[in-house]
Amino acid sequence: MDSFSHSVLNLLGGYVFLREWGTGFRGRFLLLLAPLSIIMDLDHALNLHSLRPLRLSLFGNLPSPMHNLIFVLGVCAALYLILRLFRLPGKRTYPLTLLIMMLGSLIFDMVGGMYGVPLFFPVSEKLYQIPSWWRFIQVGHSYAIEPLGIALLAYFSLAAAAGRLAGGLLGGEKE
């Protein structure tokens, strides 16, 4: 999936999460989180000819090595530490929102990809993806339910459920 589509879908997922949480938030911060939520796509830049030896020495032939849960948690932890260090508001709100947004990127990259996503790298190099044969209700030469639709349903359901859970456990954090 291209970076623009990732950004838009992640932005919508972050919005759903924050609305279900019931917290006050500033839209401009959500807009700043959208490009940050696709930072894992920088590993595609490592495929450039000049950076290829570095990529091979660090990750071998593993496709998309930054597309994993440890990297996602690291980026969210770094955001938390930056907000805490500079005593900025949103120490809970924005790292959790970024987590949901980055999980969206992982879910969407698992759809129809050529290789899959190494979710648990560096612990495991197994690649995960939503199989293309997950199609339901054939209508002519097409299907009424495709893997991307399943991924969209899973992501937005996850965002809404996580928002409700955060609202119940953490309460509101007014910005």
Chimera marker file (.cmm) of the C-alpha trace (Angstrom):
<marker_set name="trace">
<marker id="1" x="0.000" y="0.000" z="0.000" r="1" g="1" b="0" radius="0.5"/>
<marker id="2" x="1.315" y="3.458" z="-0.818" r="1" g="1" b="0" radius="0.5"/>
<marker id="3" x="2.292" y="5.975" z="1.871" r="1" g="1" b="0" radius="0.5"/>
<marker id="4" x="-0.573" y="8.375" z="1.178" r="1" g="1" b="0" radius="0.5"/>
<marker id="5" x="-3.198" y="5.654" z="1.653" r="1" g="1" b="0" radius="0.5"/>
<marker id="6" x="-1.437" y="4.525" z="4.824" r="1" g="1" b="0" radius="0.5"/>
<marker id="7" x="-1.446" y="8.078" z="6.169" r="1" g="1" b="0" radius="0.5"/>
<marker id="8" x="-5.129" y="8.645" z="5.459" r="1" g="1" b="0" radius="0.5"/>
<marker id="9" x="-6.265" y="5.314" z="6.896" r="1" g="1" b="0" radius="0.5"/>
<marker id="10" x="-4.012" y="5.743" z="9.939" r="1" g="1" b="0" radius="0.5"/>
<marker id="11" x="-5.368" y="9.265" z="10.453" r="1" g="1" b="0" radius="0.5"/>
<marker id="12" x="-8.917" y="7.923" z="10.390" r="1" g="1" b="0" radius="0.5"/>
<marker id="13" x="-8.001" y="5.094" z="12.760" r="1" g="1" b="0" radius="0.5"/>
<marker id="14" x="-6.398" y="7.556" z="15.160" r="1" g="1" b="0" radius="0.5"/>
<marker id="15" x="-9.499" y="9.733" z="15.008" r="1" g="1" b="0" radius="0.5"/>
<marker id="16" x="-11.768" y="6.749" z="15.753" r="1" g="1" b="0" radius="0.5"/>
<marker id="17" x="-9.522" y="5.764" z="18.661" r="1" g="1" b="0" radius="0.5"/>
<marker id="18" x="-9.545" y="9.249" z="20.198" r="1" g="1" b="0" radius="0.5"/>
<marker id="19" x="-13.289" y="9.727" z="19.705" r="1" g="1" b="0" radius="0.5"/>
<marker id="20" x="-14.049" y="6.409" z="21.387" r="1" g="1" b="0" radius="0.5"/>
<marker id="21" x="-11.624" y="7.243" z="24.185" r="1" g="1" b="0" radius="0.5"/>
<marker id="22" x="-13.559" y="10.446" z="24.823" r="1" g="1" b="0" radius="0.5"/>
<marker id="23" x="-10.436" y="12.472" z="25.399" r="1" g="1" b="0" radius="0.5"/>
<marker id="24" x="-9.867" y="16.039" z="24.359" r="1" g="1" b="0" radius="0.5"/>
<marker id="25" x="-7.352" y="16.313" z="21.566" r="1" g="1" b="0" radius="0.5"/>
<marker id="26" x="-6.093" y="18.832" z="19.075" r="1" g="1" b="0" radius="0.5"/>
<marker id="27" x="-6.561" y="17.902" z="15.448" r="1" g="1" b="0" radius="0.5"/>
<marker id="28" x="-3.230" y="19.383" z="14.427" r="1" g="1" b="0" radius="0.5"/>
<marker id="29" x="-1.396" y="16.891" z="16.648" r="1" g="1" b="0" radius="0.5"/>
<marker id="30" x="-3.301" y="14.069" z="15.012" r="1" g="1" b="0" radius="0.5"/>
<marker id="31" x="-2.200" y="15.440" z="11.637" r="1" g="1" b="0" radius="0.5"/>
<marker id="32" x="1.412" y="15.413" z="12.850" r="1" g="1" b="0" radius="0.5"/>
<marker id="33" x="1.105" y="11.804" z="13.954" r="1" g="1" b="0" radius="0.5"/>
<marker id="34" x="-0.064" y="10.640" z="10.507" r="1" g="1" b="0" radius="0.5"/>
<marker id="35" x="3.338" y="10.965" z="8.776" r="1" g="1" b="0" radius="0.5"/>
<marker id="36" x="5.071" y="9.626" z="11.882" r="1" g="1" b="0" radius="0.5"/>
<marker id="37" x="2.830" y="6.560" z="11.730" r="1" g="1" b="0" radius="0.5"/>
<marker id="38" x="4.419" y="5.481" z="8.430" r="1" g="1" b="0" radius="0.5"/>
<marker id="39" x="8.029" y="5.883" z="9.588" r="1" g="1" b="0" radius="0.5"/>
<marker id="40" x="8.428" y="2.124" z="9.271" r="1" g="1" b="0" radius="0.5"/>
<marker id="41" x="8.230" y="2.522" z="5.484" r="1" g="1" b="0" radius="0.5"/>
<marker id="42" x="11.718" y="4.019" z="5.583" r="1" g="1" b="0" radius="0.5"/>
<marker id="43" x="13.011" y="0.483" z="5.355" r="1" g="1" b="0" radius="0.5"/>
<marker id="44" x="11.978" y="0.550" z="1.693" r="1" g="1" b="0" radius="0.5"/>
<marker id="45" x="14.596" y="3.280" z="1.187" r="1" g="1" b="0" radius="0.5"/>
<marker id="46" x="17.207" y="0.759" z="2.313" r="1" g="1" b="0" radius="0.5"/>
<marker id="47" x="16.594" y="-1.030" z="-0.985" r="1" g="1" b="0" radius="0.5"/>
<marker id="48" x="18.325" y="1.795" z="-2.846" r="1" g="1" b="0" radius="0.5"/>
<marker id="49" x="21.467" y="0.623" z="-4.605" r="1" g="1" b="0" radius="0.5"/>
<marker id="50" x="23.831" y="2.685" z="-2.415" r="1" g="1" b="0" radius="0.5"/>
<marker id="51" x="22.253" y="1.466" z="0.860" r="1" g="1" b="0" radius="0.5"/>
<marker id="52" x="21.836" y="-2.178" z="-0.156" r="1" g="1" b="0" radius="0.5"/>
<marker id="53" x="25.083" y="-3.420" z="1.511" r="1" g="1" b="0" radius="0.5"/>
<marker id="54" x="24.049" y="-1.803" z="4.816" r="1" g="1" b="0" radius="0.5"/>
<marker id="55" x="20.605" y="-3.393" z="4.591" r="1" g="1" b="0" radius="0.5"/>
<marker id="56" x="22.026" y="-6.834" z="3.860" r="1" g="1" b="0" radius="0.5"/>
<marker id="57" x="24.498" y="-6.613" z="6.744" r="1" g="1" b="0" radius="0.5"/>
<marker id="58" x="21.809" y="-5.528" z="9.225" r="1" g="1" b="0" radius="0.5"/>
<marker id="59" x="18.771" y="-7.521" z="8.135" r="1" g="1" b="0" radius="0.5"/>
<marker id="60" x="19.824" y="-10.066" z="5.517" r="1" g="1" b="0" radius="0.5"/>
<marker id="61" x="17.243" y="-10.634" z="2.789" r="1" g="1" b="0" radius="0.5"/>
<marker id="62" x="14.296" y="-10.043" z="5.129" r="1" g="1" b="0" radius="0.5"/>
<marker id="63" x="11.680" y="-7.867" z="3.395" r="1" g="1" b="0" radius="0.5"/>
<marker id="64" x="10.445" y="-4.860" z="5.375" r="1" g="1" b="0" radius="0.5"/>
<marker id="65" x="12.520" y="-5.372" z="8.557" r="1" g="1" b="0" radius="0.5"/>
<marker id="66" x="11.075" y="-2.267" z="10.287" r="1" g="1" b="0" radius="0.5"/>
<marker id="67" x="7.541" y="-3.606" z="9.912" r="1" g="1" b="0" radius="0.5"/>
<marker id="68" x="7.439" y="-5.300" z="13.304" r="1" g="1" b="0" radius="0.5"/>
<marker id="69" x="5.931" y="-4.834" z="16.743" r="1" g="1" b="0" radius="0.5"/>
<marker id="70" x="9.242" y="-4.128" z="18.492" r="1" g="1" b="0" radius="0.5"/>
<marker id="71" x="9.972" y="-1.214" z="16.155" r="1" g="1" b="0" radius="0.5"/>
<marker id="72" x="6.421" y="0.118" z="16.632" r="1" g="1" b="0" radius="0.5"/>
<marker id="73" x="6.708" y="-0.054" z="20.422" r="1" g="1" b="0" radius="0.5"/>
<marker id="74" x="10.138" y="1.609" z="20.258" r="1" g="1" b="0" radius="0.5"/>
<marker id="75" x="8.836" y="4.561" z="18.245" r="1" g="1" b="0" radius="0.5"/>
<marker id="76" x="5.880" y="4.998" z="20.623" r="1" g="1" b="0" radius="0.5"/>
<marker id="77" x="8.181" y="4.800" z="23.649" r="1" g="1" b="0" radius="0.5"/>
<marker id="78" x="10.468" y="7.416" z="22.080" r="1" g="1" b="0" radius="0.5"/>
<marker id="79" x="7.490" y="9.739" z="21.552" r="1" g="1" b="0" radius="0.5"/>
<marker id="80" x="6.453" y="9.241" z="25.176" r="1" g="1" b="0" radius="0.5"/>
<marker id="81" x="9.966" y="10.055" z="26.404" r="1" g="1" b="0" radius="0.5"/>
<marker id="82" x="10.162" y="13.185" z="24.241" r="1" g="1" b="0" radius="0.5"/>
<marker id="83" x="6.795" y="14.434" z="25.507" r="1" g="1" b="0" radius="0.5"/>
<marker id="84" x="7.834" y="13.698" z="29.087" r="1" g="1" b="0" radius="0.5"/>
<marker id="85" x="11.287" y="15.270" z="28.714" r="1" g="1" b="0" radius="0.5"/>
<marker id="86" x="9.906" y="18.536" z="27.357" r="1" g="1" b="0" radius="0.5"/>
<marker id="87" x="6.889" y="18.403" z="29.723" r="1" g="1" b="0" radius="0.5"/>
<marker id="88" x="4.432" y="18.579" z="26.860" r="1" g="1" b="0" radius="0.5"/>
<marker id="89" x="0.786" y="17.557" z="27.204" r="1" g="1" b="0" radius="0.5"/>
<marker id="90" x="-0.507" y="14.254" z="25.864" r="1" g="1" b="0" radius="0.5"/>
<marker id="91" x="2.034" y="11.892" z="27.408" r="1" g="1" b="0" radius="0.5"/>
<marker id="92" x="-0.540" y="9.098" z="27.372" r="1" g="1" b="0" radius="0.5"/>
<marker id="93" x="-2.805" y="10.220" z="24.562" r="1" g="1" b="0" radius="0.5"/>
<marker id="94" x="-0.416" y="10.668" z="21.681" r="1" g="1" b="0" radius="0.5"/>
<marker id="95" x="1.859" y="7.627" z="22.120" r="1" g="1" b="0" radius="0.5"/>
<marker id="96" x="-1.203" y="5.369" z="22.438" r="1" g="1" b="0" radius="0.5"/>
<marker id="97" x="-2.775" y="7.003" z="19.382" r="1" g="1" b="0" radius="0.5"/>
<marker id="98" x="0.466" y="6.556" z="17.451" r="1" g="1" b="0" radius="0.5"/>
<marker id="99" x="0.498" y="2.897" z="18.508" r="1" g="1" b="0" radius="0.5"/>
<marker id="100" x="-2.973" y="2.366" z="17.061" r="1" g="1" b="0" radius="0.5"/>
<marker id="101" x="-2.019" y="4.216" z="13.877" r="1" g="1" b="0" radius="0.5"/>
<marker id="102" x="1.167" y="2.207" z="13.390" r="1" g="1" b="0" radius="0.5"/>
<marker id="103" x="-0.695" y="-1.044" z="14.008" r="1" g="1" b="0" radius="0.5"/>
<marker id="104" x="-2.942" y="0.046" z="11.146" r="1" g="1" b="0" radius="0.5"/>
<marker id="105" x="0.105" y="0.283" z="8.889" r="1" g="1" b="0" radius="0.5"/>
<marker id="106" x="1.106" y="-3.239" z="9.861" r="1" g="1" b="0" radius="0.5"/>
<marker id="107" x="-2.386" y="-4.601" z="9.237" r="1" g="1" b="0" radius="0.5"/>
<marker id="108" x="-2.672" y="-2.942" z="5.831" r="1" g="1" b="0" radius="0.5"/>
<marker id="109" x="0.785" y="-4.121" z="4.800" r="1" g="1" b="0" radius="0.5"/>
<marker id="110" x="-0.315" y="-7.662" z="5.576" r="1" g="1" b="0" radius="0.5"/>
<marker id="111" x="-2.955" y="-7.448" z="2.829" r="1" g="1" b="0" radius="0.5"/>
<marker id="112" x="-2.044" y="-8.681" z="-0.596" r="1" g="1" b="0" radius="0.5"/>
<marker id="113" x="1.646" y="-8.135" z="-0.035" r="1" g="1" b="0" radius="0.5"/>
<marker id="114" x="4.139" y="-10.095" z="-2.008" r="1" g="1" b="0" radius="0.5"/>
<marker id="115" x="6.024" y="-11.408" z="1.012" r="1" g="1" b="0" radius="0.5"/>
<marker id="116" x="4.214" y="-10.532" z="4.229" r="1" g="1" b="0" radius="0.5"/>
<marker id="117" x="5.269" y="-8.690" z="7.360" r="1" g="1" b="0" radius="0.5"/>
<marker id="118" x="7.841" y="-9.952" z="9.905" r="1" g="1" b="0" radius="0.5"/>
<marker id="119" x="5.670" y="-9.041" z="12.920" r="1" g="1" b="0" radius="0.5"/>
<marker id="120" x="7.989" y="-10.468" z="15.563" r="1" g="1" b="0" radius="0.5"/>
<marker id="121" x="11.396" y="-9.596" z="14.073" r="1" g="1" b="0" radius="0.5"/>
<marker id="122" x="14.125" y="-9.918" z="15.450" r="1" g="1" b="0" radius="0.5"/>
<marker id="123" x="12.732" y="-12.747" z="17.609" r="1" g="1" b="0" radius="0.5"/>
<marker id="124" x="11.309" y="-14.532" z="14.564" r="1" g="1" b="0" radius="0.5"/>
<marker id="125" x="11.688" y="-13.970" z="10.842" r="1" g="1" b="0" radius="0.5"/>
<marker id="126" x="8.360" y="-15.598" z="9.994" r="1" g="1" b="0" radius="0.5"/>
<marker id="127" x="6.286" y="-13.486" z="7.598" r="1" g="1" b="0" radius="0.5"/>
<marker id="128" x="2.583" y="-12.907" z="8.215" r="1" g="1" b="0" radius="0.5"/>
<marker id="129" x="-0.040" y="-11.809" z="5.732" r="1" g="1" b="0" radius="0.5"/>
<marker id="130" x="-3.777" y="-11.911" z="5.171" r="1" g="1" b="0" radius="0.5"/>
<marker id="131" x="-4.134" y="-14.500" z="2.404" r="1" g="1" b="0" radius="0.5"/>
<marker id="132" x="-5.627" y="-13.429" z="-0.911" r="1" g="1" b="0" radius="0.5"/>
<marker id="133" x="-7.924" y="-16.474" z="-0.865" r="1" g="1" b="0" radius="0.5"/>
<marker id="134" x="-9.925" y="-14.891" z="1.999" r="1" g="1" b="0" radius="0.5"/>
<marker id="135" x="-12.675" y="-13.881" z="-0.374" r="1" g="1" b="0" radius="0.5"/>
<marker id="136" x="-16.369" y="-14.363" z="0.185" r="1" g="1" b="0" radius="0.5"/>
<marker id="137" x="-19.573" y="-14.156" z="-1.829" r="1" g="1" b="0" radius="0.5"/>
<marker id="138" x="-18.620" y="-14.346" z="-5.459" r="1" g="1" b="0" radius="0.5"/>
<marker id="139" x="-20.547" y="-11.882" z="-7.618" r="1" g="1" b="0" radius="0.5"/>
<marker id="140" x="-19.784" y="-12.470" z="-11.258" r="1" g="1" b="0" radius="0.5"/>
<marker id="141" x="-16.026" y="-12.234" z="-11.714" r="1" g="1" b="0" radius="0.5"/>
<marker id="142" x="-15.515" y="-10.347" z="-8.451" r="1" g="1" b="0" radius="0.5"/>
<marker id="143" x="-16.085" y="-10.877" z="-4.746" r="1" g="1" b="0" radius="0.5"/>
<marker id="144" x="-18.259" y="-8.894" z="-2.361" r="1" g="1" b="0" radius="0.5"/>
<marker id="145" x="-15.750" y="-9.268" z="0.495" r="1" g="1" b="0" radius="0.5"/>
<marker id="146" x="-12.020" y="-8.982" z="-0.184" r="1" g="1" b="0" radius="0.5"/>
<marker id="147" x="-8.999" y="-9.240" z="2.155" r="1" g="1" b="0" radius="0.5"/>
<marker id="148" x="-8.644" y="-5.432" z="2.199" r="1" g="1" b="0" radius="0.5"/>
<marker id="149" x="-12.215" y="-5.147" z="3.446" r="1" g="1" b="0" radius="0.5"/>
<marker id="150" x="-11.439" y="-7.659" z="6.178" r="1" g="1" b="0" radius="0.5"/>
<marker id="151" x="-8.337" y="-5.637" z="7.133" r="1" g="1" b="0" radius="0.5"/>
<marker id="152" x="-10.365" y="-2.402" z="7.239" r="1" g="1" b="0" radius="0.5"/>
<marker id="153" x="-12.987" y="-4.010" z="9.454" r="1" g="1" b="0" radius="0.5"/>
<marker id="154" x="-10.322" y="-5.463" z="11.761" r="1" g="1" b="0" radius="0.5"/>
<marker id="155" x="-8.395" y="-2.176" z="12.019" r="1" g="1" b="0" radius="0.5"/>
<marker id="156" x="-11.310" y="0.136" z="12.718" r="1" g="1" b="0" radius="0.5"/>
<marker id="157" x="-12.841" y="-2.374" z="15.136" r="1" g="1" b="0" radius="0.5"/>
<marker id="158" x="-9.486" y="-2.570" z="16.932" r="1" g="1" b="0" radius="0.5"/>
<marker id="159" x="-9.223" y="1.240" z="17.051" r="1" g="1" b="0" radius="0.5"/>
<marker id="160" x="-12.743" y="1.632" z="18.460" r="1" g="1" b="0" radius="0.5"/>
<marker id="161" x="-12.349" y="-1.180" z="21.009" r="1" g="1" b="0" radius="0.5"/>
<marker id="162" x="-8.954" y="0.144" z="22.145" r="1" g="1" b="0" radius="0.5"/>
<marker id="163" x="-10.440" y="3.625" z="22.505" r="1" g="1" b="0" radius="0.5"/>
<marker id="164" x="-13.268" y="2.301" z="24.674" r="1" g="1" b="0" radius="0.5"/>
<marker id="165" x="-10.799" y="0.306" z="26.746" r="1" g="1" b="0" radius="0.5"/>
<marker id="166" x="-8.494" y="3.305" z="27.198" r="1" g="1" b="0" radius="0.5"/>
<marker id="167" x="-11.462" y="5.442" z="28.207" r="1" g="1" b="0" radius="0.5"/>
<marker id="168" x="-12.497" y="2.882" z="30.796" r="1" g="1" b="0" radius="0.5"/>
<marker id="169" x="-9.037" y="2.242" z="32.207" r="1" g="1" b="0" radius="0.5"/>
<marker id="170" x="-7.317" y="5.591" z="31.873" r="1" g="1" b="0" radius="0.5"/>
<marker id="171" x="-10.182" y="8.058" z="31.793" r="1" g="1" b="0" radius="0.5"/>
<marker id="172" x="-9.918" y="11.254" z="29.802" r="1" g="1" b="0" radius="0.5"/>
<marker id="173" x="-6.755" y="13.250" z="29.390" r="1" g="1" b="0" radius="0.5"/>
<marker id="174" x="-7.725" y="16.785" z="28.473" r="1" g="1" b="0" radius="0.5"/>
<marker id="175" x="-5.256" y="18.582" z="26.278" r="1" g="1" b="0" radius="0.5"/>
<link id1="1" id2="2" r="1" g="1" b="0" radius="0.2"/>
<link id1="2" id2="3" r="1" g="1" b="0" radius="0.2"/>
<link id1="3" id2="4" r="1" g="1" b="0" radius="0.2"/>
<link id1="4" id2="5" r="1" g="1" b="0" radius="0.2"/>
<link id1="5" id2="6" r="1" g="1" b="0" radius="0.2"/>
<link id1="6" id2="7" r="1" g="1" b="0" radius="0.2"/>
<link id1="7" id2="8" r="1" g="1" b="0" radius="0.2"/>
<link id1="8" id2="9" r="1" g="1" b="0" radius="0.2"/>
<link id1="9" id2="10" r="1" g="1" b="0" radius="0.2"/>
<link id1="10" id2="11" r="1" g="1" b="0" radius="0.2"/>
<link id1="11" id2="12" r="1" g="1" b="0" radius="0.2"/>
<link id1="12" id2="13" r="1" g="1" b="0" radius="0.2"/>
<link id1="13" id2="14" r="1" g="1" b="0" radius="0.2"/>
<link id1="14" id2="15" r="1" g="1" b="0" radius="0.2"/>
<link id1="15" id2="16" r="1" g="1" b="0" radius="0.2"/>
<link id1="16" id2="17" r="1" g="1" b="0" radius="0.2"/>
<link id1="17" id2="18" r="1" g="1" b="0" radius="0.2"/>
<link id1="18" id2="19" r="1" g="1" b="0" radius="0.2"/>
<link id1="19" id2="20" r="1" g="1" b="0" radius="0.2"/>
<link id1="20" id2="21" r="1" g="1" b="0" radius="0.2"/>
<link id1="21" id2="22" r="1" g="1" b="0" radius="0.2"/>
<link id1="22" id2="23" r="1" g="1" b="0" radius="0.2"/>
<link id1="23" id2="24" r="1" g="1" b="0" radius="0.2"/>
<link id1="24" id2="25" r="1" g="1" b="0" radius="0.2"/>
<link id1="25" id2="26" r="1" g="1" b="0" radius="0.2"/>
<link id1="26" id2="27" r="1" g="1" b="0" radius="0.2"/>
<link id1="27" id2="28" r="1" g="1" b="0" radius="0.2"/>
<link id1="28" id2="29" r="1" g="1" b="0" radius="0.2"/>
<link id1="29" id2="30" r="1" g="1" b="0" radius="0.2"/>
<link id1="30" id2="31" r="1" g="1" b="0" radius="0.2"/>
<link id1="31" id2="32" r="1" g="1" b="0" radius="0.2"/>
<link id1="32" id2="33" r="1" g="1" b="0" radius="0.2"/>
<link id1="33" id2="34" r="1" g="1" b="0" radius="0.2"/>
<link id1="34" id2="35" r="1" g="1" b="0" radius="0.2"/>
<link id1="35" id2="36" r="1" g="1" b="0" radius="0.2"/>
<link id1="36" id2="37" r="1" g="1" b="0" radius="0.2"/>
<link id1="37" id2="38" r="1" g="1" b="0" radius="0.2"/>
<link id1="38" id2="39" r="1" g="1" b="0" radius="0.2"/>
<link id1="39" id2="40" r="1" g="1" b="0" radius="0.2"/>
<link id1="40" id2="41" r="1" g="1" b="0" radius="0.2"/>
<link id1="41" id2="42" r="1" g="1" b="0" radius="0.2"/>
<link id1="42" id2="43" r="1" g="1" b="0" radius="0.2"/>
<link id1="43" id2="44" r="1" g="1" b="0" radius="0.2"/>
<link id1="44" id2="45" r="1" g="1" b="0" radius="0.2"/>
<link id1="45" id2="46" r="1" g="1" b="0" radius="0.2"/>
<link id1="46" id2="47" r="1" g="1" b="0" radius="0.2"/>
<link id1="47" id2="48" r="1" g="1" b="0" radius="0.2"/>
<link id1="48" id2="49" r="1" g="1" b="0" radius="0.2"/>
<link id1="49" id2="50" r="1" g="1" b="0" radius="0.2"/>
<link id1="50" id2="51" r="1" g="1" b="0" radius="0.2"/>
<link id1="51" id2="52" r="1" g="1" b="0" radius="0.2"/>
<link id1="52" id2="53" r="1" g="1" b="0" radius="0.2"/>
<link id1="53" id2="54" r="1" g="1" b="0" radius="0.2"/>
<link id1="54" id2="55" r="1" g="1" b="0" radius="0.2"/>
<link id1="55" id2="56" r="1" g="1" b="0" radius="0.2"/>
<link id1="56" id2="57" r="1" g="1" b="0" radius="0.2"/>
<link id1="57" id2="58" r="1" g="1" b="0" radius="0.2"/>
<link id1="58" id2="59" r="1" g="1" b="0" radius="0.2"/>
<link id1="59" id2="60" r="1" g="1" b="0" radius="0.2"/>
<link id1="60" id2="61" r="1" g="1" b="0" radius="0.2"/>
<link id1="61" id2="62" r="1" g="1" b="0" radius="0.2"/>
<link id1="62" id2="63" r="1" g="1" b="0" radius="0.2"/>
<link id1="63" id2="64" r="1" g="1" b="0" radius="0.2"/>
<link id1="64" id2="65" r="1" g="1" b="0" radius="0.2"/>
<link id1="65" id2="66" r="1" g="1" b="0" radius="0.2"/>
<link id1="66" id2="67" r="1" g="1" b="0" radius="0.2"/>
<link id1="67" id2="68" r="1" g="1" b="0" radius="0.2"/>
<link id1="68" id2="69" r="1" g="1" b="0" radius="0.2"/>
<link id1="69" id2="70" r="1" g="1" b="0" radius="0.2"/>
<link id1="70" id2="71" r="1" g="1" b="0" radius="0.2"/>
<link id1="71" id2="72" r="1" g="1" b="0" radius="0.2"/>
<link id1="72" id2="73" r="1" g="1" b="0" radius="0.2"/>
<link id1="73" id2="74" r="1" g="1" b="0" radius="0.2"/>
<link id1="74" id2="75" r="1" g="1" b="0" radius="0.2"/>
<link id1="75" id2="76" r="1" g="1" b="0" radius="0.2"/>
<link id1="76" id2="77" r="1" g="1" b="0" radius="0.2"/>
<link id1="77" id2="78" r="1" g="1" b="0" radius="0.2"/>
<link id1="78" id2="79" r="1" g="1" b="0" radius="0.2"/>
<link id1="79" id2="80" r="1" g="1" b="0" radius="0.2"/>
<link id1="80" id2="81" r="1" g="1" b="0" radius="0.2"/>
<link id1="81" id2="82" r="1" g="1" b="0" radius="0.2"/>
<link id1="82" id2="83" r="1" g="1" b="0" radius="0.2"/>
<link id1="83" id2="84" r="1" g="1" b="0" radius="0.2"/>
<link id1="84" id2="85" r="1" g="1" b="0" radius="0.2"/>
<link id1="85" id2="86" r="1" g="1" b="0" radius="0.2"/>
<link id1="86" id2="87" r="1" g="1" b="0" radius="0.2"/>
<link id1="87" id2="88" r="1" g="1" b="0" radius="0.2"/>
<link id1="88" id2="89" r="1" g="1" b="0" radius="0.2"/>
<link id1="89" id2="90" r="1" g="1" b="0" radius="0.2"/>
<link id1="90" id2="91" r="1" g="1" b="0" radius="0.2"/>
<link id1="91" id2="92" r="1" g="1" b="0" radius="0.2"/>
<link id1="92" id2="93" r="1" g="1" b="0" radius="0.2"/>
<link id1="93" id2="94" r="1" g="1" b="0" radius="0.2"/>
<link id1="94" id2="95" r="1" g="1" b="0" radius="0.2"/>
<link id1="95" id2="96" r="1" g="1" b="0" radius="0.2"/>
<link id1="96" id2="97" r="1" g="1" b="0" radius="0.2"/>
<link id1="97" id2="98" r="1" g="1" b="0" radius="0.2"/>
<link id1="98" id2="99" r="1" g="1" b="0" radius="0.2"/>
<link id1="99" id2="100" r="1" g="1" b="0" radius="0.2"/>
<link id1="100" id2="101" r="1" g="1" b="0" radius="0.2"/>
<link id1="101" id2="102" r="1" g="1" b="0" radius="0.2"/>
<link id1="102" id2="103" r="1" g="1" b="0" radius="0.2"/>
<link id1="103" id2="104" r="1" g="1" b="0" radius="0.2"/>
<link id1="104" id2="105" r="1" g="1" b="0" radius="0.2"/>
<link id1="105" id2="106" r="1" g="1" b="0" radius="0.2"/>
<link id1="106" id2="107" r="1" g="1" b="0" radius="0.2"/>
<link id1="107" id2="108" r="1" g="1" b="0" radius="0.2"/>
<link id1="108" id2="109" r="1" g="1" b="0" radius="0.2"/>
<link id1="109" id2="110" r="1" g="1" b="0" radius="0.2"/>
<link id1="110" id2="111" r="1" g="1" b="0" radius="0.2"/>
<link id1="111" id2="112" r="1" g="1" b="0" radius="0.2"/>
<link id1="112" id2="113" r="1" g="1" b="0" radius="0.2"/>
<link id1="113" id2="114" r="1" g="1" b="0" radius="0.2"/>
<link id1="114" id2="115" r="1" g="1" b="0" radius="0.2"/>
<link id1="115" id2="116" r="1" g="1" b="0" radius="0.2"/>
<link id1="116" id2="117" r="1" g="1" b="0" radius="0.2"/>
<link id1="117" id2="118" r="1" g="1" b="0" radius="0.2"/>
<link id1="118" id2="119" r="1" g="1" b="0" radius="0.2"/>
<link id1="119" id2="120" r="1" g="1" b="0" radius="0.2"/>
<link id1="120" id2="121" r="1" g="1" b="0" radius="0.2"/>
<link id1="121" id2="122" r="1" g="1" b="0" radius="0.2"/>
<link id1="122" id2="123" r="1" g="1" b="0" radius="0.2"/>
<link id1="123" id2="124" r="1" g="1" b="0" radius="0.2"/>
<link id1="124" id2="125" r="1" g="1" b="0" radius="0.2"/>
<link id1="125" id2="126" r="1" g="1" b="0" radius="0.2"/>
<link id1="126" id2="127" r="1" g="1" b="0" radius="0.2"/>
<link id1="127" id2="128" r="1" g="1" b="0" radius="0.2"/>
<link id1="128" id2="129" r="1" g="1" b="0" radius="0.2"/>
<link id1="129" id2="130" r="1" g="1" b="0" radius="0.2"/>
<link id1="130" id2="131" r="1" g="1" b="0" radius="0.2"/>
<link id1="131" id2="132" r="1" g="1" b="0" radius="0.2"/>
<link id1="132" id2="133" r="1" g="1" b="0" radius="0.2"/>
<link id1="133" id2="134" r="1" g="1" b="0" radius="0.2"/>
<link id1="134" id2="135" r="1" g="1" b="0" radius="0.2"/>
<link id1="135" id2="136" r="1" g="1" b="0" radius="0.2"/>
<link id1="136" id2="137" r="1" g="1" b="0" radius="0.2"/>
<link id1="137" id2="138" r="1" g="1" b="0" radius="0.2"/>
<link id1="138" id2="139" r="1" g="1" b="0" radius="0.2"/>
<link id1="139" id2="140" r="1" g="1" b="0" radius="0.2"/>
<link id1="140" id2="141" r="1" g="1" b="0" radius="0.2"/>
<link id1="141" id2="142" r="1" g="1" b="0" radius="0.2"/>
<link id1="142" id2="143" r="1" g="1" b="0" radius="0.2"/>
<link id1="143" id2="144" r="1" g="1" b="0" radius="0.2"/>
<link id1="144" id2="145" r="1" g="1" b="0" radius="0.2"/>
<link id1="145" id2="146" r="1" g="1" b="0" radius="0.2"/>
<link id1="146" id2="147" r="1" g="1" b="0" radius="0.2"/>
<link id1="147" id2="148" r="1" g="1" b="0" radius="0.2"/>
<link id1="148" id2="149" r="1" g="1" b="0" radius="0.2"/>
<link id1="149" id2="150" r="1" g="1" b="0" radius="0.2"/>
<link id1="150" id2="151" r="1" g="1" b="0" radius="0.2"/>
<link id1="151" id2="152" r="1" g="1" b="0" radius="0.2"/>
<link id1="152" id2="153" r="1" g="1" b="0" radius="0.2"/>
<link id1="153" id2="154" r="1" g="1" b="0" radius="0.2"/>
<link id1="154" id2="155" r="1" g="1" b="0" radius="0.2"/>
<link id1="155" id2="156" r="1" g="1" b="0" radius="0.2"/>
<link id1="156" id2="157" r="1" g="1" b="0" radius="0.2"/>
<link id1="157" id2="158" r="1" g="1" b="0" radius="0.2"/>
<link id1="158" id2="159" r="1" g="1" b="0" radius="0.2"/>
<link id1="159" id2="160" r="1" g="1" b="0" radius="0.2"/>
<link id1="160" id2="161" r="1" g="1" b="0" radius="0.2"/>
<link id1="161" id2="162" r="1" g="1" b="0" radius="0.2"/>
<link id1="162" id2="163" r="1" g="1" b="0" radius="0.2"/>
<link id1="163" id2="164" r="1" g="1" b="0" radius="0.2"/>
<link id1="164" id2="165" r="1" g="1" b="0" radius="0.2"/>
<link id1="165" id2="166" r="1" g="1" b="0" radius="0.2"/>
<link id1="166" id2="167" r="1" g="1" b="0" radius="0.2"/>
<link id1="167" id2="168" r="1" g="1" b="0" radius="0.2"/>
<link id1="168" id2="169" r="1" g="1" b="0" radius="0.2"/>
<link id1="169" id2="170" r="1" g="1" b="0" radius="0.2"/>
<link id1="170" id2="171" r="1" g="1" b="0" radius="0.2"/>
<link id1="171" id2="172" r="1" g="1" b="0" radius="0.2"/>
<link id1="172" id2="173" r="1" g="1" b="0" radius="0.2"/>
<link id1="173" id2="174" r="1" g="1" b="0" radius="0.2"/>
<link id1="174" id2="175" r="1" g="1" b="0" radius="0.2"/>
</marker_set>
